[in-house]
Amino acid sequence: MTIRVVVVDDHALVRQSIVKAVASEPGMQVVAEAGDGLTALKLVATHEPDLVVLDIAMPGKDGLAVAEQLRADHPATSVLFLSMHDDDASLQRAVALGARGFVSKSASVDELLDALRAMRDGGSYLSSGVATRVMDIAAGRSTSSDLGLTAREREILTLLTKGRRPGDIADHLFLSVKTVKNHLTSIYQKLGVETGAQAVAEAYRLGIAQRG
């Protein structure tokens, strides 16, 4: 199955680099690109992509506002933020809006490809620097509650916080991918979240996962 992608960034050279990276990945096709938020929303309505690679700071309508509207109007479309804006407020809002990935523009092309592969395979991705920021944000708000997670679910959640995809987790724990996905569904329900990125943030907030 081909994953249809819309790339959104107001800097043409950056956008072209992202398009090239996405196009190089098997099973992915760039169906449109935009340089501002309003155009992005029109293109998503037209092409109904599976994934939007989205910058935050853009003219007209910023990426966070675009993601909020996508969540309301196109809930099946996943969002991967690729942005220099990885401040605490932006990270918190991005995760709250259901973004399945967040990669800093300072990351390498290889890391962007890792994020694309994770999302192509149904997972989530937080780049290493972003994951550290999420841990720092959550550090002062942890609680001992684990919301009834089983030992296996805590184990899978911990692997998820390390950037592991469902297939990787299955191999590591000698489980089927279907079993891992069933566990993830249960984890999301117990944590009250909808995506892997939200689950990672909640794991750090609750103190279920620890730094290092």
C-alpha positions in Angstrom: 0.0 0.0 0.0 1.3 3.4 -0.9 1.3 6.1 1.8 0.1 9.4 0.3 1.9 12.5 1.7 1.4 16.2 1.6 4.5 18.3 2.5 4.0 21.7 4.1 6.8 24.3 4.7 7.1 27.9 3.9 10.7 27.7 2.9 11.0 26.4 -0.7 14.5 24.9 -0.3 13.5 23.1 2.9 10.3 21.9 1.3 12.1 20.5 -1.7 14.5 18.6 0.5 11.7 17.1 2.5 9.9 16.1 -0.8 13.1 14.5 -2.0 13.5 12.5 1.2 9.9 11.3 1.2 10.0 10.4 -2.5 13.2 8.3 -1.8 11.3 6.1 0.7 9.6 3.0 -0.8 5.9 2.9 -0.3 5.5 6.7 0.0 4.3 9.2 -2.6 4.2 13.0 -2.4 0.8 14.0 -3.8 1.1 17.8 -3.1 3.2 20.4 -1.4 2.3 23.8 0.2 4.0 26.9 1.5 1.3 28.1 3.9 -1.3 26.7 6.2 -4.4 27.7 4.2 -3.1 26.2 1.0 -2.2 23.0 3.0 -5.8 22.6 4.2 -7.2 23.0 0.7 -4.7 20.4 -0.6 -5.6 18.0 2.1 -9.3 18.3 1.3 -8.5 17.7 -2.3 -6.0 14.8 -2.0 -7.1 13.2 1.3 -3.5 12.1 2.1 -2.5 9.5 4.8 0.2 11.8 6.2 1.0 15.5 6.4 4.6 16.6 7.1 4.1 19.9 8.7 6.1 22.9 9.8 4.9 25.0 12.7 5.8 28.6 11.8 4.1 29.6 8.6 2.2 32.6 7.2 -1.5 32.7 7.2 -2.2 29.8 9.5 0.5 28.2 11.6 1.1 24.4 11.7 -0.5 23.9 15.1 -3.7 25.6 13.9 -3.6 23.5 10.7 -3.1 20.3 12.8 -6.1 21.3 15.0 -8.3 21.6 11.9 -7.0 18.4 10.4 -7.9 16.6 13.6 -11.4 17.9 13.4 -12.0 17.6 9.6 -9.6 14.8 8.6 -9.0 12.5 11.6 -7.6 9.7 9.5 -4.7 11.9 8.3 -1.6 11.6 10.5 0.7 14.5 11.2 4.4 14.6 11.5 5.8 17.9 12.7 9.2 18.9 11.3 10.1 22.2 12.9 12.7 24.3 14.6 10.0 25.3 17.1 10.5 22.6 19.7 9.8 24.8 22.7 7.8 23.4 25.6 4.5 25.0 24.6 4.8 23.8 21.0 5.7 20.3 22.0 2.8 20.1 24.5 0.3 21.4 22.0 1.6 19.2 19.2 1.2 16.0 21.3 -2.2 17.2 22.6 -3.4 17.7 19.0 -2.7 14.0 18.3 0.5 14.4 16.2 2.1 11.0 15.7 5.6 12.4 15.2 7.8 15.4 15.9 11.3 15.8 14.4 13.5 18.9 14.9 14.8 20.5 11.7 18.2 20.1 13.2 17.9 16.3 12.9 19.6 14.4 10.1 17.9 13.2 6.9 18.3 9.6 8.3 16.3 10.5 11.4 13.6 12.0 9.2 13.5 8.8 7.2 13.3 6.8 10.5 10.3 8.9 11.5 8.6 8.4 8.1 9.2 4.6 8.3 7.8 4.5 11.9 4.7 6.3 10.8 4.4 4.3 7.6 4.3 1.1 9.8 1.6 2.5 12.0 3.9 3.7 14.8 4.9 7.1 16.2 8.2 8.9 16.4 9.8 11.6 18.7 13.3 12.5 17.7 15.9 12.0 20.5 16.2 15.7 21.3 12.4 16.1 21.3 12.0 13.0 23.5 14.4 14.6 26.0 12.3 17.8 26.1 9.1 15.8 26.7 10.8 14.1 29.6 11.9 17.5 31.0 8.4 18.9 30.6 6.9 16.0 32.5 9.6 15.8 35.2 7.7 17.9 37.7 4.3 16.3 37.3 4.9 12.6 37.7 2.6 10.4 39.7 2.9 6.8 40.9 -0.4 5.8 39.3 -0.1 3.3 36.4 -3.8 3.2 35.6 -4.0 -0.5 35.8 -1.4 -1.3 33.2 -0.2 -4.9 33.2 3.5 -5.8 33.5 3.6 -6.6 29.7 1.8 -3.3 28.9 4.4 -1.4 30.9 7.2 -3.2 29.2 5.7 -2.4 25.7 5.1 1.2 26.7 8.7 1.5 27.9 10.0 0.3 24.5 7.6 2.7 22.8 9.3 5.6 24.7 12.6 4.4 23.3 11.3 5.0 19.7 10.6 1.3 19.0 8.0 0.5 16.3 5.4 -2.3 16.8 7.4 -4.6 14.6 10.6 -3.9 16.5 8.8 -4.5 19.8 7.3 -7.7 18.6 10.8 -9.0 17.6 12.3 -7.9 20.9 9.6 -9.6 23.0 9.1 -12.6 20.7 5.5 -11.7 20.1 3.4 -11.3 17.0 2.9 -7.8 15.6 -0.9 -8.3 16.0 -0.4 -9.1 19.7 1.7 -6.0 20.2 -0.9 -3.8 18.5 -3.6 -5.3 20.7 -1.5 -4.4 23.7 -1.0 -0.9 22.4 -4.7 -0.4 21.9 -5.3 -1.4 25.5 -2.5 0.9 26.7 -4.0 3.9 24.8 -7.4 3.2 26.3 -6.0 3.0 29.8 -4.0 6.2 29.4 -6.8 8.0 27.7 -4.8 8.8 24.6 -5.1 8.2 20.8 -1.6 8.0 19.5 1.8 6.6 20.3 3.3 10.1 20.8 0.6 11.0 23.3 1.2 7.7 25.1 5.0 8.5 25.3 4.2 11.9 26.8 1.8 10.4 29.3 4.2 7.7 30.3 6.8 10.4 31.3 4.1 12.5 32.9 2.9 9.6 35.1 6.5 8.5 35.9 5.9 5.1 34.2 9.0 5.6 32.1 12.1 7.1 33.4 15.0 9.0 31.9 17.8 6.7 30.7 
